Amino acid sequence: MGQAARRRAILEFRDELVIERHLAVYEEQLARINPGFGRDRLSILFVADNFPPETNAAATRVYERALYWVQWGHQVTIITSAPNFPQGKLFEGYENRWRQVEEIGGMRVVRVKTFITANEGVLLRTLDFMSFMGSAVLAGLFERKPDLVVSTSPQFFAAVAGWMLGAFRRVPFVFELGDLWPRSIVAVGAMRQKWLLAIMEWVELFLYRRAAAIIALTGAFKADLVRRAIPAGKIAVVRNGVDLPRYAPRPRDEALAQEWGLSGKFVVGYVGTHGMAHGLINVLDAAASLQGHDDIRFVLVGAGAERQMLIDEAKRRNLANVVFLPPQPKERMPVIWSLLDVALVHLKDAEAFAEVIPSKIFEAMGMGLPILLAAPEGEATAIVQGDKAGLCVPAGNPLALAAAAGRLKDDAGLLTRLTQQSLAAAPLHSREHQARQMIEALSMAARGQGAAVERINA
């Protein structure tokens, strides 16, 4: 089956089957949630270092969930920094001022002054994080008293700010756990000072204990906390997911494909941060082994600490089958996804990343793309394999990655089957369902029932 025919089949499949399953799954999901979810109209103060127009996973997650909360009648105030991640350069139209207030999607967004630096270098990034912590606390003290304060990680200095604001305003503090800091820092080799690690681990446990409730992004995160004597009852699991109205199959943007030399090519694409946690040098190694296959292209879209190194290395090796696209604004992301035949999700080969579920998995499902996952065996591989949405290869094995890419290109039947199964799984990971789960947990915490929030997963 040719590429055009394959794409027509995918779109027809969505029209005929997925909408029916989408509605059926929603009915089942909503039936499992307390029908009184969010019945208390909450005033939520949310501390998040990243927020749109930044496009990383944390910024997107907070924004898309909060959009639903506002639609359901809750008041949401976001305290965040001036957008600059990951390059450490202010986005157009913004200044690094002590206080900037705007409205986005019905949310009150308060941006505060921070020490701005690129997403690289431990010392400078730590100064960035700590400056946000101080500025966020000051800003929060001048906001109207909320019903509760929520903070999200990474990074956990934002959570320190959230705890302090909760204590000062005498309201519950809820910790959304998006990453196991400082363990993930150690996993990428960014921290070797044992004394500093010990201090950060003490602060980490302090935050877990003081939080009225914890919202963990993965079951593995919850299990880790329980092993460290954090009560299971106060921990709910609300995974990352996809905003289905935004991410849906669409024809390839041929004008853009021609502009980037992708027209007529089989495109394996990575969309996201090029950071220390992602091990993308492995992708270059895989591409090097496939240089004789001119019909395959590896596309890397985004920015991050290792992007320039990857560009330089690809040039040094003369890898004509690797294309780098610059960071894109959030509203263009579905168009960028449309260029791909396969969504590549890649993590470094480290034990800590077995507990991570990259949000790119769910966006790929929404777009109707088969997933090629290179990651340590864990929750992410369990999702892809359980939903039969793609192929999994060991992290750090470029030959296995290259072989899987070649197999997907050559086996049209396999590609179509995985495409359809990926798309069919998307409603299981809808952002709306997760927003409902989380607002129920927040409502419980605001009512003094944070110690029992795990009930939302029953």
C-alpha positions in Angstrom: 0.0 0.0 0.0 1.4 3.4 -1.0 1.8 6.3 1.5 -1.2 8.2 0.1 -3.5 5.1 0.2 -2.2 4.3 3.8 -3.2 7.8 4.9 -6.6 7.6 3.3 -7.2 4.3 5.1 -6.2 5.8 8.4 -8.6 8.7 8.0 -11.5 6.4 6.9 -10.8 4.2 9.9 -11.1 7.2 12.3 -14.5 8.2 10.7 -15.9 4.7 10.9 -14.7 3.3 14.2 -12.8 5.6 16.5 -15.6 8.2 17.1 -17.9 5.4 18.2 -15.2 4.0 20.6 -14.3 7.5 21.7 -17.9 8.0 23.0 -18.2 4.6 24.5 -14.9 4.9 26.4 -15.9 8.4 27.7 -19.2 7.0 29.0 -17.3 4.2 30.8 -14.7 6.6 32.2 -17.2 9.1 33.5 -19.3 6.4 35.1 -16.3 5.5 37.2 -15.8 9.0 38.5 -17.7 10.5 41.4 -20.7 12.2 39.6 -20.2 15.1 42.0 -16.7 15.8 40.7 -15.7 19.4 41.0 -19.1 20.3 42.6 -17.2 22.7 44.8 -16.2 25.7 42.7 -12.6 26.0 43.6 -10.2 28.9 43.5 -6.9 27.2 42.5 -3.5 28.9 42.8 -1.1 26.8 40.5 2.6 27.3 40.6 4.3 26.0 37.4 7.7 27.1 36.1 6.7 26.3 32.5 3.5 27.5 30.8 2.4 28.3 27.2 3.6 29.6 24.9 6.3 27.2 26.0 5.6 23.8 24.5 7.2 21.2 26.8 5.2 18.5 28.5 4.7 20.2 31.8 3.5 23.4 30.3 1.1 21.6 28.0 -0.2 19.4 30.8 -1.0 22.2 33.2 -2.6 24.4 30.5 -4.8 21.8 28.9 -6.1 20.5 32.2 -6.8 24.0 33.6 -8.7 24.9 30.4 -11.3 22.2 31.4 -11.4 23.4 35.0 -12.2 26.9 33.9 -14.9 25.6 31.6 -16.4 23.8 34.6 -16.6 27.0 36.6 -13.4 26.9 38.7 -11.1 29.9 39.1 -7.5 29.2 38.1 -4.5 31.5 38.7 -1.2 30.4 37.3 2.1 31.7 38.7 4.9 31.1 36.2 7.9 32.7 34.6 8.3 34.7 31.4 8.4 32.1 28.6 12.0 31.2 27.7 12.4 27.4 27.9 14.4 25.6 26.7 16.8 28.1 25.0 16.9 30.6 27.7 15.6 33.4 25.4 12.5 35.4 26.0 9.6 34.7 23.6 8.6 37.5 21.4 6.3 40.0 23.2 7.4 39.2 26.7 9.8 40.9 29.1 11.5 39.6 32.2 9.6 41.9 34.7 8.8 41.5 38.3 5.1 41.1 37.5 3.2 40.7 34.3 -0.5 39.7 34.3 -2.4 38.3 31.4 -5.5 36.2 30.7 -5.1 32.9 28.7 -8.0 30.7 28.1 -9.9 32.2 31.1 -7.0 31.7 33.4 -5.3 34.6 35.3 -1.6 34.2 34.4 0.9 36.0 36.6 4.5 36.0 35.2 7.4 36.8 37.5 11.0 37.8 37.1 13.6 35.1 37.2 17.3 34.5 36.4 17.0 33.2 32.8 19.4 30.7 31.3 19.3 28.0 28.7 18.4 24.4 29.8 22.0 23.4 30.3 24.5 23.6 33.1 23.6 22.6 36.6 24.7 25.7 38.4 22.9 28.2 36.1 19.8 26.2 35.9 19.7 25.9 39.7 19.9 29.7 40.0 17.1 29.9 37.5 14.9 27.5 39.5 15.7 29.1 42.9 15.0 32.6 41.5 11.6 31.4 40.3 10.9 29.9 43.7 11.4 33.3 45.5 9.6 35.3 42.9 6.6 32.9 42.9 6.3 33.1 46.6 6.3 36.9 46.6 3.7 37.0 43.8 1.5 34.5 45.5 1.3 36.5 48.7 -0.4 39.3 46.8 -3.0 37.1 45.2 -6.5 36.6 46.6 -6.5 33.7 49.1 -7.2 30.5 47.2 -8.9 27.3 48.3 -5.7 25.4 47.7 -2.2 25.7 46.2 -0.9 23.2 43.6 2.6 22.9 42.3 4.0 20.7 39.6 7.5 19.2 39.0 10.0 19.1 37.3 11.6 21.2 38.9 10.9 20.7 42.6 11.8 24.3 43.6 8.4 25.2 42.2 7.0 22.7 44.7 8.9 24.4 47.5 7.2 27.6 46.5 3.8 25.9 46.5 4.4 24.5 50.0 5.5 27.9 51.3 2.4 29.6 49.8 0.1 26.9 51.2 1.7 27.4 54.7 1.5 31.2 54.5 -2.1 31.3 53.3 -3.1 28.4 55.5 -4.6 26.4 52.7 -3.9 22.8 51.5 -0.8 22.2 49.3 -1.1 19.6 46.6 2.1 18.3 44.8 1.7 17.1 41.2 4.7 14.8 40.8 5.9 14.9 37.2 9.4 13.7 37.8 11.4 12.1 40.6 13.9 14.8 41.4 16.7 14.6 42.2 16.9 11.0 41.0 16.4 12.0 37.3 19.2 14.5 37.6 21.6 11.8 38.8 20.5 9.5 36.0 21.8 11.9 33.4 25.0 12.5 35.2 24.2 16.1 36.0 24.8 15.8 39.8 27.7 14.0 41.4 28.1 15.9 44.7 26.8 13.4 47.4 26.2 16.1 50.0 24.1 18.2 47.6 22.1 15.1 46.6 21.5 14.3 50.3 20.1 17.8 50.9 17.8 17.6 47.8 16.5 14.1 48.8 15.7 15.5 52.3 13.8 18.4 50.8 12.0 16.0 48.4 10.8 13.8 51.2 9.8 16.8 53.3 7.5 18.0 50.4 5.9 14.6 50.0 5.2 14.5 53.8 3.8 18.0 54.0 1.6 17.8 50.9 -2.1 17.3 51.7 -2.2 15.1 48.6 0.1 14.0 45.8 -0.9 13.6 42.1 1.6 11.2 40.6 2.0 11.0 36.8 2.8 7.3 36.9 2.0 4.3 39.0 5.8 3.7 39.3 6.1 7.2 41.0 3.5 6.2 43.5 5.1 2.9 44.2 8.4 4.6 44.8 6.9 7.0 47.3 5.1 4.2 49.1 8.4 2.3 49.5 9.7 5.4 51.2 6.9 5.4 53.7 4.6 8.0 52.1 1.0 6.9 52.8 -0.6 5.4 49.7 -4.0 6.9 50.5 -2.8 10.5 49.8 -1.4 9.6 46.4 -3.6 9.5 43.3 -2.3 8.6 39.9 -3.3 10.8 37.0 -1.3 10.1 33.9 -0.3 12.4 31.1 -2.5 12.3 28.0 -3.7 14.0 24.8 -6.1 16.8 24.0 -8.2 14.9 21.4 -9.9 17.9 19.9 -6.4 19.3 18.9 -4.5 16.1 18.0 -6.3 14.2 15.3 -5.2 12.5 12.0 -4.7 14.9 9.1 -3.1 14.7 5.7 0.6 15.5 5.4 1.3 19.1 4.8 3.0 18.6 1.4 4.2 22.2 1.1 6.1 21.8 4.4 7.3 18.4 3.4 8.8 19.7 0.2 10.4 22.6 2.1 12.2 20.2 4.4 13.1 17.6 1.8 10.6 15.0 3.1 8.3 14.7 0.2 8.1 11.0 -0.9 10.1 9.9 2.1 9.3 7.5 5.0 9.6 9.8 8.0 10.5 8.6 11.5 10.2 11.7 13.7 11.1 12.8 17.2 9.1 15.8 18.4 10.2 17.2 21.8 13.1 18.3 24.0 16.6 17.3 22.9 17.8 17.0 26.5 20.2 14.9 28.5 17.4 12.5 29.5 16.6 11.5 25.9 19.8 10.0 24.6 19.2 11.2 21.0 22.8 10.4 19.9 21.4 6.9 19.6 19.1 8.2 16.8 22.2 9.5 14.8 23.8 6.1 15.3 20.7 4.4 13.9 20.6 6.8 11.0 24.2 6.2 10.2 23.4 2.5 9.7 20.6 3.3 7.3 22.4 5.8 5.0 22.0 3.4 2.1 18.2 3.7 2.4 17.5 7.0 0.8 13.8 6.7 1.2 14.0 6.9 5.1 14.4 10.2 6.9 14.9 10.8 10.7 13.4 14.1 11.7 14.2 15.8 15.0 12.0 18.7 16.0 12.6 20.9 19.0 15.3 22.4 21.2 17.3 21.5 24.3 20.6 21.1 25.9 22.0 18.6 23.4 20.5 20.0 20.2 23.5 21.9 18.9 25.8 18.9 19.8 23.5 16.7 17.7 23.4 19.1 14.8 27.2 19.3 14.8 27.6 15.5 15.1 25.2 14.9 12.2 27.2 17.4 10.0 30.5 15.7 11.0 29.2 12.3 9.9 27.5 13.7 6.8 24.2 12.2 7.8 22.0 13.4 4.9 19.1 11.2 6.2 18.7 13.3 9.4 16.7 16.5 9.3 16.6 19.0 12.2 13.5 21.3 12.4 13.6 24.3 14.7 11.3 24.6 17.7 7.7 25.2 16.7 4.9 27.2 18.3 2.3 25.1 20.1 -0.5 25.8 17.5 1.7 24.4 14.7 2.5 21.1 16.4 -0.3 19.0 14.8 0.9 20.2 11.4 4.5 19.1 12.3 3.1 15.7 13.5 1.4 15.3 10.1 4.8 15.1 8.4 5.6 11.8 10.2 4.9 8.2 9.3 6.2 6.9 12.6 6.4 8.8 16.0 9.8 8.1 17.6 9.8 8.3 21.4 13.2 8.0 22.9 14.7 7.9 26.4 18.2 7.4 27.7 19.2 3.9 28.9 19.0 4.5 32.6 16.9 2.7 35.3 15.3 5.9 36.4 13.6 6.4 33.1 11.8 3.1 33.3 9.3 5.0 35.6 8.7 7.8 33.0 5.8 8.0 30.6 6.7 10.5 27.8 3.7 12.6 26.8 4.7 12.2 23.2 3.2 8.7 23.3 -0.3 10.0 23.8 0.0 12.8 21.2 1.1 10.2 18.7 -1.9 8.2 19.4 -4.2 11.2 18.9 -2.5 11.8 15.5 -3.0 8.2 14.5 0.7 7.4 14.3 2.4 4.1 15.1 4.9 4.5 17.9 8.6 3.4 17.8 9.6 3.5 21.5 13.2 3.2 22.5 13.2 3.2 26.3 14.0 1.0 29.4 11.3 -1.6 30.0 8.8 0.0 32.3 5.5 1.9 32.3 5.9 3.4 28.9 6.7 0.1 27.2 3.8 -1.5 29.0 1.4 1.2 27.6 2.6 0.8 24.0 2.6 -2.9 24.1 -0.7 -3.1 26.0 -2.4 -0.9 23.5 -0.6 -2.6 20.6 0.2 0.9 19.4 3.7 0.4 18.1 7.1 -1.4 18.5 9.4 -1.2 21.4 13.2 -1.6 21.2 15.8 -1.5 24.0 17.2 1.9 24.9 20.7 2.5 23.7 20.6 0.0 20.9 20.9 1.9 17.5 20.9 -1.3 15.4 17.6 -2.4 16.9 16.2 1.1 16.3 17.3 1.0 12.7 15.9 -2.5 12.2 12.5 -1.5 13.6 12.4 1.6 11.4 13.2 -0.5 8.3 10.6 -3.0 9.3 7.8 -0.4 9.6 8.8 1.1 6.2 8.8 -2.3 4.4 5.7 -3.9 6.0 2.7 -1.8 5.0 0.3 -4.2 6.7 2.1 -3.9 10.0 2.3 -0.1 9.7 -1.5 0.2 9.0 -2.4 -2.2 11.8 -0.3 -0.3 14.3 -1.6 3.0 13.1 -5.2 1.9 13.6 -4.5 0.4 17.0 -2.7 3.5 18.1 -5.6 5.7 17.1 -8.1 3.4 18.7 -6.2 3.7 22.0 -6.2 7.5 22.1 -9.6 8.0 23.9 -8.2 5.9 26.8 -5.8 8.6 27.5 -7.9 11.7 26.9 -6.9 15.0 28.6 -10.5 15.6 29.6 -10.8 12.4 31.6 -7.6 13.2 33.4 -8.8 16.8 34.1 -11.9 15.3 35.7 -9.8 12.9 37.8 -7.5 15.7 39.0 -10.2 18.2 39.8 -11.9 15.5 41.9 -8.6 14.9 43.8 -8.2 18.7 44.3 -11.8 19.0 45.5 -11.1 16.3 48.1 -7.9 18.0 49.2 -9.8 21.3 49.6 -12.4 19.6 51.8 -9.7 18.2 54.0 -9.9 14.7 52.5 -6.5 14.7 50.8 -5.5 11.6 52.8 -8.0 9.5 50.7 -7.4 10.8 47.2 -6.3 7.4 45.9 -10.1 6.6 45.8 -10.3 8.4 42.4 -8.3 5.5 40.9 -10.7 2.8 42.3 
